[in-house]
Amino acid sequence: MKIETFEMERWQSQWENVVEYNLAESGVDPLTVEELLGGPEAVQELGRRQMLYNQGNGTPELRDRIAGIYPGAKRENVLVTHGTCEANYLATWRLVEPGDEVVVMLPNYMQIPGLARGFGARVTAFHLREDRDWAPDLDELNRAVTPRTKLIAVCNPNNPTGGVLSESAMSEIVSVAERAGAWLLADEVYQGAERSGETTPSFWGRYEKVIVNNGLSKAYGLPGLRIGWTVAPPDLIFELWSYKDYTTIASSVLSDLLARRALEPAMRARIFDRTRSILRRNYPLLEDWIKGHGADFSLVPPAAGAIAYLRYRHNVNSSELMKRCISEESLLIVPGDHFGMDGFIRLNYGVPPDHMHAGLDRLDRVLRTVEKVLGARG
Ligand SMILES: Cc1ncc(COP(=O)(O)O)c(C=O)c1O
């Protein structure tokens, strides 16, 4: 099977560990193993672990911890996956047949639309509208969903906009899914990374055909663990587990253990506090930088995630601009083109402040060159 290129992940995979300044991430500066475990003795203890195959669907202890986050969920409702990306992959692979209709929220982390097209679906969209502070166009959703819709995929909080759905938008999305009898897949990986401190409510429990995917890469600052999960009805979870036999079999024993630590309730609260304090510390720096550029940039303030989806007014294509950032300044930022939206860039503000300042200075230098060379001012 041929599959379209997942532009943003290709971009990250190729460059994130090569450039000097990476402002293309969407999470916060990651924790160390020692910070997570609480000291060198615990790290030594980790060194004595035998490198077994882990329990395929995740240890019962980890599944219990995850289930504890979702009211009414039990261990049987949970499958531990290799990051949220595997959770999205397994659900899409299991549910989407050639000819199915799939409706996705756009813009979006583009994994599910790309996969669904690869599996032969007809993919249509409903959009988040910039002029409504990234609230969804629910009329468009209603028009897109038909009795043949198999799956509706949303991302809340949203990547790349950082927008969070209102309670009424969530209810309407659930009603539309229910009317069509479609599965509703909610990627909630940015839950817990809200600047306000108010945790975004989950879609879990709002309808019997809801699938919630999440993981430790963003709000928890633990992308290197590669731990994600699906919460869904037990029958579906059991099937998804059998699909996982074909992908990664099991997560690493070490990651399972560290994930259990991260999800201890007190630790989880501490990690969310850390994430939010990074966001609150850095957001004003970004705001100042934007103010310093007058009308050249505009931003609907993101509610969650360490991402700012900036509209720029320079008359230059976003991929071209971002390629110049790599080649001229060893700086990585995501172009709006990767979300099908030229004229935007997605900037990470979850990094240490000196890194952020240096990265933004480099972006300024590229913008000045572009203005000089291309006369690129909109
Ligand atoms: C919405 C969304 N889902 C899933 C992922 C992949 O996350 P993970 O590292 O948990 O696989 C990302 C990464 O950027 C994302 O933005």
The ligand as a MOL file (V3000), in Angstrom:
LIG
                    3D

  0  0  0     0  0            999 V3000
M  V30 BEGIN CTAB
M  V30 COUNTS 16 16 0 0 0
M  V30 BEGIN ATOM
M  V30 1 C -2.3750 15.7440 18.0340 0
M  V30 2 C -1.2040 14.8250 18.1110 0
M  V30 3 N -1.4200 13.5120 18.2410 0
M  V30 4 C -0.3950 12.6400 18.3350 0
M  V30 5 C 0.9150 13.0730 18.2890 0
M  V30 6 C 2.0110 12.0630 18.4250 0
M  V30 7 O 2.3030 11.9750 19.7830 0
M  V30 8 P 3.1570 10.8370 20.4460 0
M  V30 9 O 4.5210 11.3790 20.6320 0
M  V30 10 O 2.4630 10.5860 21.7640 0
M  V30 11 O 3.1260 9.6400 19.5640 0
M  V30 12 C 1.1860 14.4350 18.1510 0
M  V30 13 C 2.5730 14.9270 18.0630 0
M  V30 14 O 2.8600 16.0470 17.7470 0
M  V30 15 C 0.0950 15.3300 18.0620 0
M  V30 16 O 0.2860 16.6480 17.9240 0
M  V30 END ATOM
M  V30 BEGIN BOND
M  V30 1 1 1 2
M  V30 2 1 2 3
M  V30 3 2 2 15
M  V30 4 2 3 4
M  V30 5 1 4 5
M  V30 6 1 5 6
M  V30 7 2 5 12
M  V30 8 1 6 7
M  V30 9 1 7 8
M  V30 10 2 8 9
M  V30 11 1 8 10
M  V30 12 1 8 11
M  V30 13 1 12 13
M  V30 14 1 12 15
M  V30 15 2 13 14
M  V30 16 1 15 16
M  V30 END BOND
M  V30 END CTAB
M  END
